[in-house]
Amino acid sequence: MRVYHFSEQAYFPAWDEHASTLRVTLPNRKCDPHVAADLFHRYYDEWQLCDELGLDVMLNEHHQTATCMSSSVAVGLAVLARITKRARLLVLGYPIGHRPDPLRVAEELSTIDVISRGRLDMGFIKGIPYEIAASNRNPTELMDRFWEAHDFILKAMTTHDAVFNWEGEFFQYRQVNIWPRVWQDPHPPVWSTTGSSTQARVLGDRGYVMATLGTGYGTRKVYDAYRKAYLAKHGKAPGADRFAYLGLVGVSHDREEARRRGYLIAGYLRTSPIVYPPFRNPPGYLPPEDNANVARRVSAAHLHKSRQGDFDAACQR
């Protein structure tokens, strides 16, 4: 088992200075660049320590938010490719459907793979709904853009003997010829995230590493869907190295200290959804059936809360 240290490189001094949103519309005047510089150096120092201790490193990317200052993950990967020696460098993730130029993505990742001497893991993701406003993308086209960008990047990384032309629905290139070529053959390992059984089947069919982030009791259903698709396509059960899970855990020799650390870690969950409502679920981001399921869960939650209130009142009477 491999363990990856993950930090969103948050600008947490602004977490208590918001007007109901930490994303998209939070004024960047609340970011002191001197404080941000200290925080960035702290995060890189921590990752260097991870490298010395034998841990791997995971980075991600978000935009226009105080919850994650890593707005260009290629920058962080490039720094770590040079200052670490042993750690695998996982980008989870890279929202390639939002990016305007997958050729540039292929060039950046290929260069990082070479500088790190083959320590890159590529995590391609759809991206959370709050990214739509920042990237100015049409949410109804996002997954089609994602898969075309994915196909292009892998072709660019694995084509070595001739320049090729790409004429896609969203991207067009007359001449593609990546320099430098990737270190790992045929390309760095591909990861992706999901909490959906439907997407898990897609990832299982492709044999990619599937990461689930805090899916709790729903994890088994997602894993089973992946295993079934993987077995059908590859004729064997997937190994443990095809699965990754992110859980939040506070550990200490003392119960109270463990609780204190757990509370701090849970700040990740408390702050991530603080966003102005119109940015939470842009029309077209989720398929109609998923929106219907969300509506059912919300209605059920309100009904449960109402019934609980009636129950509490009856008990008081």
Secondary structure, 3 states (H helix, E strand, C coil): CCCEEECCCCCHHHCCCCCCCCECCCCHHHCCHHHHHHHHHHHHHHHHHHHHHCCEEEECCCCCECCCCCCCHHHHHHHHHHHCCCCCEEEEEECCCCCCCHHHHHHHHHHHHHHCCCCEEEEECCCCCCHHHHHCCCHHHHHHHHHHHHHHHHHHHHCCCCCEEEECCCCEEEEECCCCCCCCCCCCCEEEECCCHHHHHHHHHHCCEEEEECCHHHHHHHHHHHHHHHHHHHCCCCCHHHEEEECCCCCCCCHHHHHHHHHHHCHHHHHCCCCCHHHCCCCCCCCHHHHHHHHHHHHHHHHHHHHHHHHHHHHHC
